[in-house]
């Protein structure tokens, strides 16, 4: 519904109010001017502004002619009717009738009547009495006055109706800007707004409890609105609804499911898969299951609310994870083989040093205990050989497993 008037431009002067300085010399409609004043007044009230600030508002037409100028001091009370204060800025002119109307038709008909009268007067003037001519003229004037009166009355009524609706909208906007949502709802009821509009007003302002109190059937709309908010705002709104106890048992489960989703409570979601009551919620839960690699649960949820795109995504993600697990196994075995090979190399170095030490004993040891020294060294060599054999066996086992793991990766489709 367009309640605005034809745009003129406004100049805001004699003011240090930032919003008016920014809007200076800007084409506006009357309703937009009122909204600008209401918004500014509300901001000044929120700042607990004690000193009044002034602004001179001047309205000009497209020919730069001054229409009206007025000095306004702000802030005023929150329930001030700015429409009445600034009414002189709202130019009201009778609408120009451009298209054919009842007046046109009536005038045409009357012209025909008048032409006939003139014809009669010209041709048969002697046969027609003055009384008959007067009747024709009176009839013409009567019809003309009735038709014109009807049209003007309709125009006035339409103008009054639009002005009344404009005033109502301004009152509602002012109360809404001030955060008085219950008063907004009360006024909307007085002005015969549909219940749906009242619910939407509450929803747009985040008043979800009041929206449900206004209409119990608005639960789905409430959830749709909450779903568009960020995670923190969603949690606050959902907890507020639970605390207010304005939902049924079934609806309460819907709130719990959404809270579990936000908190990534996988166990709760797994246990309540069958309680999910909408495609949108199901899709969000499936995405979480996929992210958490809970593919079995994702597939179970998809049985209740099918989604081919998510089903394909879950299948692909599970496939990729399995392949990645096989690849990771190959990489783990390769690292283990590398570490075992280093141990084997170290053991070979140790054996080489022990053999050198044994040769040195045999050549250079002249002590009476030479035999014992040689025996001890041989034991060390034997133990080192045993360790080497164990390491070799481990290495061979790892290499065999690495080949099998690599084959599994290569064969995976």
KOLNUKE-960177 format. One record per residue (C-alpha): residue number from 1; x, y, z. Coordinates in Angstrom, 3 decimals. Example, Ala and Ser with C-alpha at 12.3 -4.5 7.8 and 13.67 -1.06 7.14 Angstrom:
2
<num->1 u->12.300 v->-4.500 w->7.800>;
<num->2 u->13.670 v->-1.060 w->7.140>;
% end
This chain:
413
<num->1 u->0.000 v->0.000 w->0.000>;
<num->2 u->1.567 v->3.289 w->-1.084>;
<num->3 u->0.782 v->5.931 w->1.526>;
<num->4 u->3.435 v->8.384 w->0.355>;
<num->5 u->2.959 v->11.598 w->-1.552>;
<num->6 u->4.743 v->12.943 w->-4.589>;
<num->7 u->8.409 v->13.503 w->-3.715>;
<num->8 u->9.614 v->17.025 w->-2.968>;
<num->9 u->12.990 v->17.829 w->-1.562>;
<num->10 u->13.717 v->18.911 w->1.986>;
<num->11 u->16.492 v->21.088 w->3.383>;
<num->12 u->17.435 v->20.590 w->7.036>;
<num->13 u->19.230 v->23.594 w->8.512>;
<num->14 u->20.081 v->25.265 w->11.827>;
<num->15 u->20.979 v->21.880 w->13.342>;
<num->16 u->23.911 v->19.849 w->14.606>;
<num->17 u->21.951 v->16.566 w->14.579>;
<num->18 u->24.035 v->14.170 w->12.488>;
<num->19 u->21.161 v->12.313 w->10.828>;
<num->20 u->19.545 v->15.516 w->9.531>;
<num->21 u->22.881 v->16.852 w->8.302>;
<num->22 u->23.394 v->13.608 w->6.361>;
<num->23 u->19.894 v->13.770 w->4.856>;
<num->24 u->20.173 v->17.477 w->3.898>;
<num->25 u->18.693 v->18.512 w->0.539>;
<num->26 u->17.244 v->15.075 w->-0.236>;
<num->27 u->14.063 v->14.152 w->-2.188>;
<num->28 u->11.628 v->12.463 w->0.217>;
<num->29 u->8.010 v->11.517 w->0.513>;
<num->30 u->6.009 v->12.849 w->3.422>;
<num->31 u->5.858 v->9.477 w->5.168>;
<num->32 u->9.654 v->9.153 w->4.887>;
<num->33 u->10.061 v->12.569 w->6.501>;
<num->34 u->7.892 v->11.456 w->9.428>;
<num->35 u->9.905 v->8.241 w->9.796>;
<num->36 u->13.166 v->10.198 w->9.746>;
<num->37 u->11.899 v->12.451 w->12.543>;
<num->38 u->10.606 v->9.486 w->14.573>;
<num->39 u->13.884 v->7.541 w->14.229>;
<num->40 u->15.954 v->10.573 w->15.180>;
<num->41 u->13.721 v->11.343 w->18.153>;
<num->42 u->14.016 v->7.737 w->19.371>;
<num->43 u->17.817 v->7.831 w->19.121>;
<num->44 u->17.976 v->11.074 w->21.090>;
<num->45 u->15.700 v->9.589 w->23.763>;
<num->46 u->17.924 v->6.503 w->24.047>;
<num->47 u->20.904 v->8.784 w->24.640>;
<num->48 u->18.997 v->10.359 w->27.547>;
<num->49 u->19.438 v->13.710 w->25.836>;
<num->50 u->18.461 v->16.389 w->28.339>;
<num->51 u->19.104 v->19.476 w->26.244>;
<num->52 u->16.836 v->20.031 w->23.298>;
<num->53 u->18.243 v->20.172 w->19.803>;
<num->54 u->16.585 v->22.041 w->16.984>;
<num->55 u->16.290 v->21.559 w->13.260>;
<num->56 u->14.672 v->23.808 w->10.687>;
<num->57 u->12.807 v->21.779 w->8.078>;
<num->58 u->12.092 v->23.458 w->4.751>;
<num->59 u->10.153 v->21.822 w->1.935>;
<num->60 u->10.586 v->22.886 w->-1.708>;
<num->61 u->8.873 v->21.770 w->-4.884>;
<num->62 u->10.633 v->20.832 w->-8.119>;
<num->63 u->10.672 v->24.493 w->-9.147>;
<num->64 u->12.617 v->25.421 w->-5.983>;
<num->65 u->9.629 v->27.231 w->-4.534>;
<num->66 u->9.302 v->27.089 w->-0.758>;
<num->67 u->6.202 v->25.162 w->0.276>;
<num->68 u->6.570 v->25.225 w->4.052>;
<num->69 u->9.254 v->25.840 w->6.693>;
<num->70 u->9.112 v->24.887 w->10.364>;
<num->71 u->11.489 v->24.845 w->13.366>;
<num->72 u->11.299 v->21.578 w->15.331>;
<num->73 u->12.863 v->20.968 w->18.752>;
<num->74 u->13.837 v->17.428 w->19.764>;
<num->75 u->13.615 v->15.118 w->21.620>;
<num->76 u->9.899 v->14.938 w->22.361>;
<num->77 u->7.958 v->12.274 w->24.259>;
<num->78 u->8.009 v->8.788 w->22.707>;
<num->79 u->4.254 v->8.809 w->22.099>;
<num->80 u->4.236 v->12.208 w->20.345>;
<num->81 u->2.036 v->12.291 w->17.223>;
<num->82 u->4.528 v->13.751 w->14.743>;
<num->83 u->1.976 v->13.456 w->11.952>;
<num->84 u->-0.059 v->16.219 w->13.599>;
<num->85 u->3.008 v->18.353 w->14.328>;
<num->86 u->4.288 v->18.145 w->10.760>;
<num->87 u->0.950 v->17.991 w->8.961>;
<num->88 u->1.646 v->21.237 w->7.077>;
<num->89 u->4.351 v->19.448 w->5.134>;
<num->90 u->1.769 v->17.098 w->3.679>;
<num->91 u->0.398 v->18.889 w->0.634>;
<num->92 u->-3.031 v->17.659 w->-0.285>;
<num->93 u->-4.367 v->18.609 w->-3.686>;
<num->94 u->-7.572 v->17.330 w->-5.357>;
<num->95 u->-6.645 v->14.555 w->-7.787>;
<num->96 u->-6.739 v->15.508 w->-11.429>;
<num->97 u->-9.348 v->13.517 w->-13.328>;
<num->98 u->-7.667 v->12.458 w->-16.567>;
<num->99 u->-9.636 v->9.365 w->-17.548>;
<num->100 u->-13.287 v->9.144 w->-18.493>;
<num->101 u->-15.523 v->9.124 w->-15.406>;
<num->102 u->-19.171 v->9.243 w->-14.615>;
<num->103 u->-18.920 v->13.023 w->-14.869>;
<num->104 u->-17.702 v->12.744 w->-18.473>;
<num->105 u->-20.565 v->10.461 w->-19.378>;
<num->106 u->-23.084 v->12.584 w->-17.560>;
<num->107 u->-21.777 v->15.737 w->-19.218>;
<num->108 u->-21.949 v->14.029 w->-22.611>;
<num->109 u->-25.519 v->12.942 w->-21.966>;
<num->110 u->-26.410 v->16.402 w->-20.766>;
<num->111 u->-24.827 v->17.914 w->-23.846>;
<num->112 u->-27.080 v->15.745 w->-25.972>;
<num->113 u->-30.045 v->16.893 w->-23.926>;
<num->114 u->-28.909 v->20.473 w->-24.241>;
<num->115 u->-28.413 v->20.108 w->-28.018>;
<num->116 u->-31.893 v->18.713 w->-28.328>;
<num->117 u->-33.191 v->21.610 w->-26.314>;
<num->118 u->-31.394 v->24.063 w->-28.569>;
<num->119 u->-32.708 v->22.249 w->-31.645>;
<num->120 u->-36.229 v->22.332 w->-30.326>;
<num->121 u->-35.807 v->25.932 w->-29.361>;
<num->122 u->-34.575 v->26.778 w->-32.845>;
<num->123 u->-37.070 v->24.742 w->-34.844>;
<num->124 u->-40.160 v->24.687 w->-32.725>;
<num->125 u->-39.748 v->27.547 w->-30.281>;
<num->126 u->-43.273 v->28.669 w->-30.861>;
<num->127 u->-44.629 v->25.244 w->-29.919>;
<num->128 u->-42.707 v->24.875 w->-26.627>;
<num->129 u->-43.704 v->26.761 w->-23.550>;
<num->130 u->-41.266 v->28.533 w->-21.274>;
<num->131 u->-42.241 v->26.086 w->-18.566>;
<num->132 u->-40.980 v->23.087 w->-20.572>;
<num->133 u->-37.675 v->24.806 w->-21.329>;
<num->134 u->-37.235 v->25.523 w->-17.614>;
<num->135 u->-37.870 v->21.873 w->-16.772>;
<num->136 u->-35.178 v->20.773 w->-19.234>;
<num->137 u->-32.677 v->23.288 w->-17.844>;
<num->138 u->-33.491 v->22.350 w->-14.249>;
<num->139 u->-33.086 v->18.652 w->-15.028>;
<num->140 u->-29.708 v->19.342 w->-16.592>;
<num->141 u->-28.469 v->21.280 w->-13.559>;
<num->142 u->-29.797 v->18.686 w->-11.131>;
<num->143 u->-28.098 v->15.763 w->-12.846>;
<num->144 u->-24.858 v->17.752 w->-13.219>;
<num->145 u->-24.774 v->18.752 w->-9.547>;
<num->146 u->-25.527 v->15.194 w->-8.354>;
<num->147 u->-22.809 v->13.663 w->-10.495>;
<num->148 u->-20.193 v->16.280 w->-9.561>;
<num->149 u->-21.149 v->15.946 w->-5.899>;
<num->150 u->-20.763 v->12.164 w->-6.077>;
<num->151 u->-17.318 v->12.390 w->-7.673>;
<num->152 u->-16.065 v->15.009 w->-5.214>;
<num->153 u->-17.446 v->13.031 w->-2.289>;
<num->154 u->-15.666 v->9.895 w->-3.504>;
<num->155 u->-12.420 v->11.846 w->-3.909>;
<num->156 u->-12.701 v->13.345 w->-0.433>;
<num->157 u->-13.502 v->9.971 w->1.127>;
<num->158 u->-10.551 v->8.363 w->-0.649>;
<num->159 u->-8.244 v->11.170 w->0.507>;
<num->160 u->-9.504 v->10.906 w->4.087>;
<num->161 u->-9.068 v->7.128 w->4.027>;
<num->162 u->-5.495 v->7.371 w->2.782>;
<num->163 u->-4.702 v->10.066 w->5.340>;
<num->164 u->-6.164 v->7.910 w->8.109>;
<num->165 u->-4.119 v->4.889 w->7.015>;
<num->166 u->-0.994 v->7.051 w->6.849>;
<num->167 u->-1.623 v->8.295 w->10.364>;
<num->168 u->-2.156 v->4.734 w->11.604>;
<num->169 u->1.049 v->3.539 w->9.987>;
<num->170 u->3.012 v->6.399 w->11.540>;
<num->171 u->1.648 v->5.622 w->15.005>;
<num->172 u->2.603 v->1.957 w->14.622>;
<num->173 u->6.078 v->2.835 w->13.284>;
<num->174 u->6.692 v->5.202 w->16.166>;
<num->175 u->5.691 v->2.656 w->18.820>;
<num->176 u->7.693 v->-0.085 w->17.103>;
<num->177 u->10.792 v->2.115 w->16.945>;
<num->178 u->10.419 v->2.745 w->20.679>;
<num->179 u->10.294 v->-1.002 w->21.356>;
<num->180 u->6.723 v->-0.953 w->22.680>;
<num->181 u->5.688 v->-4.108 w->20.848>;
<num->182 u->2.656 v->-4.943 w->22.993>;
<num->183 u->1.276 v->-1.456 w->22.359>;
<num->184 u->1.999 v->-1.932 w->18.653>;
<num->185 u->-0.051 v->-5.144 w->18.693>;
<num->186 u->-2.846 v->-3.387 w->20.592>;
<num->187 u->-2.976 v->-0.562 w->18.049>;
<num->188 u->-2.859 v->-3.002 w->15.127>;
<num->189 u->-5.896 v->-4.768 w->16.574>;
<num->190 u->-7.682 v->-1.424 w->16.963>;
<num->191 u->-6.874 v->-0.600 w->13.320>;
<num->192 u->-8.198 v->-4.026 w->12.197>;
<num->193 u->-4.843 v->-5.395 w->11.004>;
<num->194 u->-4.953 v->-9.151 w->10.241>;
<num->195 u->-3.630 v->-11.458 w->12.967>;
<num->196 u->-0.923 v->-12.597 w->10.529>;
<num->197 u->0.473 v->-9.048 w->10.347>;
<num->198 u->0.655 v->-8.840 w->14.140>;
<num->199 u->2.552 v->-12.150 w->14.281>;
<num->200 u->4.937 v->-10.961 w->11.558>;
<num->201 u->5.580 v->-7.753 w->13.512>;
<num->202 u->6.609 v->-9.822 w->16.536>;
<num->203 u->8.770 v->-12.113 w->14.375>;
<num->204 u->10.595 v->-9.228 w->12.681>;
<num->205 u->11.471 v->-7.837 w->16.096>;
<num->206 u->12.616 v->-11.165 w->17.568>;
<num->207 u->9.627 v->-11.397 w->19.935>;
<num->208 u->9.120 v->-15.129 w->19.439>;
<num->209 u->7.321 v->-15.832 w->22.716>;
<num->210 u->4.802 v->-13.049 w->22.000>;
<num->211 u->4.378 v->-14.329 w->18.435>;
<num->212 u->3.320 v->-17.748 w->19.772>;
<num->213 u->1.068 v->-16.166 w->22.366>;
<num->214 u->-0.600 v->-14.216 w->19.571>;
<num->215 u->-1.033 v->-17.331 w->17.425>;
<num->216 u->-0.233 v->-20.902 w->18.533>;
<num->217 u->-0.122 v->-21.954 w->14.870>;
<num->218 u->2.866 v->-19.664 w->14.228>;
<num->219 u->5.377 v->-22.225 w->15.564>;
<num->220 u->6.700 v->-23.162 w->12.115>;
<num->221 u->7.115 v->-19.495 w->11.194>;
<num->222 u->8.953 v->-18.910 w->14.469>;
<num->223 u->11.388 v->-21.758 w->13.754>;
<num->224 u->11.918 v->-20.569 w->10.159>;
<num->225 u->12.849 v->-17.122 w->11.463>;
<num->226 u->15.162 v->-18.516 w->14.171>;
<num->227 u->16.929 v->-20.715 w->11.598>;
<num->228 u->18.097 v->-17.575 w->9.749>;
<num->229 u->19.958 v->-16.226 w->12.805>;
<num->230 u->23.562 v->-16.912 w->13.841>;
<num->231 u->24.310 v->-19.761 w->16.265>;
<num->232 u->24.464 v->-17.626 w->19.407>;
<num->233 u->21.197 v->-15.851 w->18.615>;
<num->234 u->19.529 v->-19.181 w->17.815>;
<num->235 u->20.554 v->-20.652 w->21.172>;
<num->236 u->19.270 v->-17.605 w->23.055>;
<num->237 u->15.937 v->-17.657 w->21.206>;
<num->238 u->15.428 v->-21.417 w->21.640>;
<num->239 u->16.264 v->-21.304 w->25.348>;
<num->240 u->13.892 v->-18.359 w->25.798>;
<num->241 u->11.056 v->-20.354 w->24.189>;
<num->242 u->11.751 v->-23.378 w->26.399>;
<num->243 u->11.839 v->-21.211 w->29.506>;
<num->244 u->8.549 v->-19.498 w->28.589>;
<num->245 u->6.813 v->-22.888 w->28.303>;
<num->246 u->4.630 v->-21.810 w->25.388>;
<num->247 u->5.086 v->-24.937 w->23.249>;
<num->248 u->3.521 v->-28.377 w->23.178>;
<num->249 u->5.495 v->-31.530 w->24.035>;
<num->250 u->6.055 v->-32.288 w->20.359>;
<num->251 u->7.160 v->-28.719 w->19.668>;
<num->252 u->9.474 v->-28.818 w->22.670>;
<num->253 u->11.309 v->-31.779 w->21.120>;
<num->254 u->11.839 v->-29.676 w->18.000>;
<num->255 u->13.504 v->-27.039 w->20.186>;
<num->256 u->15.680 v->-29.704 w->21.856>;
<num->257 u->16.757 v->-31.100 w->18.496>;
<num->258 u->17.842 v->-27.669 w->17.309>;
<num->259 u->19.762 v->-27.028 w->20.515>;
<num->260 u->21.449 v->-30.441 w->20.190>;
<num->261 u->22.355 v->-29.577 w->16.614>;
<num->262 u->23.930 v->-26.277 w->17.670>;
<num->263 u->25.811 v->-28.014 w->20.513>;
<num->264 u->26.848 v->-30.947 w->18.260>;
<num->265 u->25.260 v->-33.400 w->20.684>;
<num->266 u->25.587 v->-36.415 w->18.368>;
<num->267 u->24.259 v->-38.954 w->20.880>;
<num->268 u->20.991 v->-37.023 w->21.411>;
<num->269 u->20.503 v->-36.604 w->17.678>;
<num->270 u->21.103 v->-40.327 w->17.072>;
<num->271 u->18.503 v->-41.276 w->19.654>;
<num->272 u->15.866 v->-38.881 w->18.278>;
<num->273 u->16.191 v->-39.346 w->14.519>;
<num->274 u->12.524 v->-40.288 w->14.246>;
<num->275 u->11.440 v->-37.074 w->16.010>;
<num->276 u->12.817 v->-34.783 w->13.299>;
<num->277 u->9.770 v->-33.028 w->11.815>;
<num->278 u->10.992 v->-31.019 w->8.827>;
<num->279 u->13.143 v->-31.356 w->5.727>;
<num->280 u->15.230 v->-28.331 w->6.674>;
<num->281 u->16.101 v->-29.653 w->10.130>;
<num->282 u->16.806 v->-33.114 w->8.730>;
<num->283 u->19.208 v->-31.701 w->6.148>;
<num->284 u->21.113 v->-29.770 w->8.818>;
<num->285 u->21.420 v->-32.876 w->10.990>;
<num->286 u->22.597 v->-35.002 w->8.050>;
<num->287 u->25.284 v->-32.428 w->7.259>;
<num->288 u->26.484 v->-32.572 w->10.865>;
<num->289 u->26.564 v->-36.380 w->10.762>;
<num->290 u->28.644 v->-36.227 w->7.576>;
<num->291 u->31.049 v->-33.703 w->9.113>;
<num->292 u->31.444 v->-35.931 w->12.172>;
<num->293 u->31.883 v->-39.038 w->9.948>;
<num->294 u->28.706 v->-40.616 w->11.377>;
<num->295 u->27.717 v->-42.070 w->8.026>;
<num->296 u->25.429 v->-44.800 w->9.351>;
<num->297 u->23.402 v->-42.190 w->11.252>;
<num->298 u->23.327 v->-39.915 w->8.211>;
<num->299 u->21.914 v->-42.728 w->6.079>;
<num->300 u->19.369 v->-43.553 w->8.777>;
<num->301 u->18.178 v->-39.932 w->8.886>;
<num->302 u->17.912 v->-39.839 w->5.096>;
<num->303 u->15.400 v->-42.700 w->5.245>;
<num->304 u->12.881 v->-40.333 w->6.870>;
<num->305 u->13.636 v->-37.204 w->4.820>;
<num->306 u->15.210 v->-38.108 w->1.493>;
<num->307 u->17.673 v->-35.733 w->-0.097>;
<num->308 u->19.468 v->-37.078 w->-3.153>;
<num->309 u->22.179 v->-34.412 w->-3.036>;
<num->310 u->23.010 v->-35.146 w->0.605>;
<num->311 u->22.753 v->-38.887 w->0.006>;
<num->312 u->25.341 v->-38.543 w->-2.762>;
<num->313 u->27.493 v->-36.326 w->-0.553>;
<num->314 u->27.384 v->-38.832 w->2.324>;
<num->315 u->28.270 v->-41.710 w->0.011>;
<num->316 u->31.177 v->-39.798 w->-1.519>;
<num->317 u->32.458 v->-38.657 w->1.885>;
<num->318 u->32.351 v->-42.212 w->3.241>;
<num->319 u->34.130 v->-43.491 w->0.112>;
<num->320 u->36.835 v->-40.836 w->0.412>;
<num->321 u->37.307 v->-41.535 w->4.111>;
<num->322 u->37.757 v->-45.260 w->3.511>;
<num->323 u->40.291 v->-44.617 w->0.773>;
<num->324 u->42.075 v->-42.090 w->2.944>;
<num->325 u->42.178 v->-44.617 w->5.790>;
<num->326 u->43.820 v->-47.160 w->3.479>;
<num->327 u->46.292 v->-44.548 w->2.273>;
<num->328 u->47.033 v->-43.565 w->5.849>;
<num->329 u->47.714 v->-47.222 w->6.651>;
<num->330 u->50.235 v->-47.407 w->3.789>;
<num->331 u->51.943 v->-44.246 w->5.022>;
<num->332 u->52.050 v->-45.567 w->8.588>;
<num->333 u->53.684 v->-48.812 w->7.430>;
<num->334 u->56.190 v->-46.941 w->5.299>;
<num->335 u->57.203 v->-44.886 w->8.308>;
<num->336 u->57.423 v->-48.036 w->10.470>;
<num->337 u->59.603 v->-49.714 w->7.804>;
<num->338 u->61.848 v->-46.666 w->7.734>;
<num->339 u->62.215 v->-46.732 w->11.522>;
<num->340 u->62.871 v->-50.500 w->11.564>;
<num->341 u->65.465 v->-50.169 w->8.812>;
<num->342 u->67.280 v->-47.590 w->10.914>;
<num->343 u->67.286 v->-50.031 w->13.842>;
<num->344 u->68.676 v->-52.775 w->11.572>;
<num->345 u->71.368 v->-50.457 w->10.247>;
<num->346 u->72.339 v->-49.552 w->13.796>;
<num->347 u->72.502 v->-53.226 w->14.750>;
<num->348 u->74.749 v->-53.990 w->11.755>;
<num->349 u->77.045 v->-51.166 w->12.806>;
<num->350 u->77.133 v->-52.585 w->16.329>;
<num->351 u->78.069 v->-56.056 w->15.042>;
<num->352 u->80.812 v->-54.593 w->12.905>;
<num->353 u->82.281 v->-52.810 w->15.922>;
<num->354 u->82.045 v->-55.977 w->18.049>;
<num->355 u->83.940 v->-58.003 w->15.434>;
<num->356 u->86.659 v->-55.357 w->15.366>;
<num->357 u->86.880 v->-55.490 w->19.148>;
<num->358 u->87.121 v->-59.285 w->19.013>;
<num->359 u->89.949 v->-59.113 w->16.471>;
<num->360 u->91.753 v->-56.620 w->18.664>;
<num->361 u->91.461 v->-58.923 w->21.689>;
<num->362 u->92.808 v->-61.883 w->19.771>;
<num->363 u->95.777 v->-59.882 w->18.543>;
<num->364 u->96.635 v->-57.646 w->21.435>;
<num->365 u->95.261 v->-59.060 w->24.685>;
<num->366 u->98.212 v->-60.577 w->26.603>;
<num->367 u->96.415 v->-60.844 w->29.946>;
<num->368 u->95.754 v->-64.139 w->31.739>;
<num->369 u->92.011 v->-63.460 w->31.292>;
<num->370 u->92.228 v->-63.218 w->27.531>;
<num->371 u->90.151 v->-66.328 w->27.070>;
<num->372 u->87.384 v->-64.964 w->29.228>;
<num->373 u->87.474 v->-61.609 w->27.412>;
<num->374 u->87.196 v->-63.341 w->24.068>;
<num->375 u->84.270 v->-65.486 w->25.272>;
<num->376 u->82.409 v->-62.436 w->26.602>;
<num->377 u->82.860 v->-60.624 w->23.322>;
<num->378 u->81.558 v->-63.606 w->21.387>;
<num->379 u->78.466 v->-63.649 w->23.598>;
<num->380 u->77.881 v->-59.967 w->22.805>;
<num->381 u->78.181 v->-60.738 w->19.123>;
<num->382 u->75.724 v->-63.654 w->19.425>;
<num->383 u->73.179 v->-61.464 w->21.252>;
<num->384 u->73.568 v->-58.717 w->18.660>;
<num->385 u->72.972 v->-61.268 w->15.893>;
<num->386 u->69.804 v->-62.467 w->17.618>;
<num->387 u->68.564 v->-58.862 w->17.870>;
<num->388 u->69.415 v->-58.331 w->14.226>;
<num->389 u->67.444 v->-61.403 w->13.210>;
<num->390 u->64.407 v->-60.233 w->15.193>;
<num->391 u->64.597 v->-56.810 w->13.596>;
<num->392 u->64.951 v->-58.390 w->10.168>;
<num->393 u->61.859 v->-60.494 w->10.768>;
<num->394 u->59.886 v->-57.431 w->11.876>;
<num->395 u->61.079 v->-55.508 w->8.822>;
<num->396 u->60.041 v->-58.311 w->6.492>;
<num->397 u->56.583 v->-58.486 w->8.105>;
<num->398 u->56.139 v->-54.742 w->7.763>;
<num->399 u->57.205 v->-54.816 w->4.148>;
<num->400 u->54.687 v->-57.571 w->3.404>;
<num->401 u->51.918 v->-55.608 w->5.105>;
<num->402 u->52.882 v->-52.445 w->3.241>;
<num->403 u->52.552 v->-54.290 w->-0.082>;
<num->404 u->49.096 v->-55.570 w->0.903>;
<num->405 u->47.992 v->-52.116 w->2.046>;
<num->406 u->49.212 v->-50.517 w->-1.169>;
<num->407 u->47.369 v->-53.153 w->-3.207>;
<num->408 u->44.190 v->-52.368 w->-1.238>;
<num->409 u->44.571 v->-48.677 w->-2.173>;
<num->410 u->45.203 v->-49.507 w->-5.812>;
<num->411 u->42.216 v->-51.859 w->-5.959>;
<num->412 u->39.855 v->-49.486 w->-4.116>;
<num->413 u->37.108 v->-48.003 w->-6.316>;
% end
